[in-house]
Amino acid sequence: MQRVKADSGGAVTMGPGTLYGSIDRMIAAGLVARSDTRDPRRVYYELTALGQAALRAETDRLSALAAVARRQLRST
């Protein structure tokens, strides 16, 4: 939750219900899996190969949308 807030420059705050609900959905979809435990007091997760492919596809999609928006701004 702190990492999400820091990574977004404070623009996104996430409570535990939202975070763990999202993780559970990503696990069910095969996008994320529990990682080997480095610290017995914490649970770590990692992207699966499917998750990495989905992340790449989503970043490509968002980049394409941003390019359209930049073109629109230049034409006005």
Backbone as CSV, one residue per row, in Angstrom:
resi,resn,N_x,N_y,N_z,CA_x,CA_y,CA_z,C_x,C_y,C_z
1,MET,0.833,-1.178,0.000,0.000,0.000,0.000,0.884,1.249,0.000
2,GLN,1.943,1.206,0.776,2.862,2.349,0.801,3.596,2.479,-0.528
3,ARG,3.924,1.348,-1.135,4.635,1.366,-2.420,3.754,1.952,-3.519
4,VAL,2.473,1.589,-3.519,1.539,2.132,-4.514,1.452,3.644,-4.362
5,LYS,1.331,4.103,-3.134,1.251,5.537,-2.874,2.537,6.240,-3.315
6,ALA,3.679,5.664,-2.981,4.967,6.266,-3.349,5.169,6.257,-4.864
7,ASP,4.883,5.116,-5.506,5.071,5.006,-6.956,4.180,5.968,-7.735
8,SER,3.025,6.306,-7.161,2.093,7.199,-7.857,2.267,8.651,-7.425
9,GLY,3.284,8.912,-6.636,3.479,10.287,-6.162,2.344,10.752,-5.273
10,GLY,1.698,9.812,-4.591,0.599,10.138,-3.696,-0.749,10.250,-4.375
11,ALA,-0.782,10.068,-5.688,-2.045,10.200,-6.422,-2.983,9.028,-6.183
12,VAL,-2.423,7.864,-5.833,-3.240,6.666,-5.612,-2.991,6.163,-4.206
13,THR,-4.060,6.007,-3.454,-3.968,5.364,-2.142,-4.830,4.119,-2.185
14,MET,-4.362,3.090,-1.528,-5.037,1.800,-1.605,-5.122,1.202,-0.198
15,GLY,-6.317,0.771,0.167,-6.493,0.111,1.451,-6.216,-1.381,1.333
16,PRO,-6.113,-2.060,2.462,-5.790,-3.489,2.432,-6.840,-4.332,1.712
17,GLY,-8.099,-3.985,1.832,-9.144,-4.761,1.148,-9.004,-4.685,-0.358
18,THR,-8.717,-3.500,-0.855,-8.531,-3.316,-2.291,-7.283,-4.043,-2.765
19,LEU,-6.187,-3.876,-2.030,-4.919,-4.491,-2.421,-5.024,-6.008,-2.450
20,TYR,-5.463,-6.599,-1.351,-5.496,-8.057,-1.286,-6.592,-8.652,-2.159
21,GLY,-7.678,-7.917,-2.366,-8.697,-8.359,-3.311,-8.138,-8.400,-4.724
22,SER,-7.369,-7.373,-5.077,-6.736,-7.333,-6.404,-5.737,-8.467,-6.567
23,ILE,-4.935,-8.693,-5.540,-3.952,-9.787,-5.600,-4.662,-11.120,-5.772
24,ASP,-5.721,-11.330,-5.022,-6.473,-12.590,-5.138,-7.016,-12.782,-6.551
25,ARG,-7.537,-11.719,-7.158,-8.060,-11.818,-8.525,-6.934,-12.100,-9.520
26,MET,-5.779,-11.473,-9.321,-4.650,-11.712,-10.223,-4.109,-13.130,-10.074
27,ILE,-4.118,-13.666,-8.858,-3.713,-15.065,-8.648,-4.690,-15.993,-9.362
28,ALA,-5.987,-15.735,-9.199,-7.008,-16.573,-9.833,-6.888,-16.536,-11.351
29,ALA,-6.462,-15.399,-11.895,-6.318,-15.257,-13.349,-4.980,-15.792,-13.851
30,GLY,-4.117,-16.202,-12.936,-2.820,-16.739,-13.339,-1.787,-15.679,-13.668
31,LEU,-2.036,-14.442,-13.261,-1.121,-13.342,-13.562,-0.019,-13.190,-12.515
32,VAL,-0.314,-13.608,-11.296,0.587,-13.447,-10.161,0.621,-14.760,-9.391
33,ALA,1.778,-15.064,-8.795,1.909,-16.254,-7.953,2.713,-15.879,-6.715
34,ARG,2.487,-16.617,-5.660,3.317,-16.418,-4.467,4.752,-16.775,-4.804
35,SER,5.650,-15.977,-4.299,7.070,-16.195,-4.534,7.648,-16.998,-3.367
36,ASP,8.870,-17.494,-3.569,9.549,-18.153,-2.453,9.660,-17.164,-1.299
37,THR,9.409,-17.644,-0.109,9.427,-16.763,1.056,10.856,-16.435,1.455
38,ARG,11.174,-15.148,1.390,12.485,-14.676,1.834,12.448,-14.293,3.299
39,ASP,11.284,-13.969,3.768,11.101,-13.519,5.145,9.833,-14.197,5.652
40,PRO,9.944,-15.039,6.664,8.756,-15.786,7.117,7.622,-14.902,7.630
41,ARG,7.900,-13.634,7.908,6.857,-12.735,8.404,6.091,-12.050,7.280
42,ARG,6.552,-12.223,6.033,5.926,-11.534,4.904,5.612,-12.515,3.782
43,VAL,4.662,-12.123,2.942,4.333,-12.900,1.754,4.768,-12.079,0.551
44,TYR,5.467,-12.720,-0.366,5.931,-12.057,-1.575,5.216,-12.651,-2.779
45,TYR,5.016,-11.821,-3.798,4.349,-12.243,-5.015,5.232,-11.884,-6.204
46,GLU,5.056,-12.612,-7.290,5.780,-12.292,-8.511,4.869,-12.501,-9.701
47,LEU,5.184,-11.775,-10.778,4.426,-11.950,-12.013,4.753,-13.307,-12.617
48,THR,3.743,-13.960,-13.131,3.957,-15.188,-13.898,4.306,-14.780,-15.328
49,ALA,4.627,-15.742,-16.165,4.886,-15.448,-17.573,3.645,-14.812,-18.207
50,LEU,2.472,-15.327,-17.869,1.225,-14.743,-18.369,1.063,-13.318,-17.862
51,GLY,1.400,-13.084,-16.606,1.322,-11.745,-16.030,2.257,-10.772,-16.720
52,GLN,3.461,-11.234,-17.038,4.415,-10.378,-17.750,3.892,-10.030,-19.139
53,ALA,3.314,-11.011,-19.818,2.751,-10.757,-21.152,1.581,-9.773,-21.050
54,ALA,0.741,-9.942,-20.053,-0.401,-9.037,-19.866,0.084,-7.628,-19.544
55,LEU,1.122,-7.520,-18.728,1.668,-6.211,-18.387,2.250,-5.533,-19.625
56,ARG,2.974,-6.292,-20.431,3.525,-5.737,-21.677,2.400,-5.245,-22.593
57,ALA,1.367,-6.064,-22.747,0.241,-5.688,-23.602,-0.452,-4.432,-23.078
58,GLU,-0.622,-4.332,-21.775,-1.291,-3.165,-21.196,-0.432,-1.915,-21.330
59,THR,0.870,-2.023,-21.136,1.724,-0.846,-21.299,1.754,-0.409,-22.765
60,ASP,1.736,-1.366,-23.676,1.671,-1.018,-25.104,0.360,-0.306,-25.421
61,ARG,-0.738,-0.808,-24.867,-2.055,-0.201,-25.094,-2.082,1.227,-24.560
62,LEU,-1.570,1.420,-23.353,-1.567,2.760,-22.764,-0.634,3.705,-23.513
63,SER,0.493,3.187,-23.989,1.404,4.012,-24.789,0.732,4.469,-26.079
64,ALA,-0.005,3.568,-26.715,-0.710,3.923,-27.946,-1.775,4.984,-27.670
65,LEU,-2.482,4.861,-26.559,-3.488,5.867,-26.203,-2.830,7.215,-25.920
66,ALA,-1.693,7.194,-25.237,-0.976,8.438,-24.955,-0.503,9.086,-26.249
67,ALA,-0.068,8.294,-27.217,0.373,8.830,-28.501,-0.787,9.506,-29.223
68,VAL,-1.961,8.902,-29.168,-3.148,9.517,-29.781,-3.439,10.852,-29.097
69,ALA,-3.378,10.878,-27.787,-3.651,12.111,-27.041,-2.624,13.192,-27.388
70,ARG,-1.347,12.811,-27.505,-0.313,13.783,-27.879,-0.571,14.347,-29.273
71,ARG,-0.976,13.490,-30.210,-1.294,13.959,-31.561,-2.468,14.926,-31.538
72,GLN,-3.475,14.610,-30.729,-4.644,15.480,-30.620,-4.244,16.831,-30.051
73,LEU,-3.384,16.838,-29.067,-2.944,18.104,-28.467,-2.169,18.949,-29.474
74,ARG,-1.345,18.311,-30.282,-0.562,19.045,-31.284,-1.452,19.627,-32.371
75,SER,-2.561,18.978,-32.664,-3.416,19.441,-33.767,-4.406,20.521,-33.341
76,THR,-4.440,20.852,-32.084,-5.396,21.887,-31.632,-4.737,23.229,-31.479
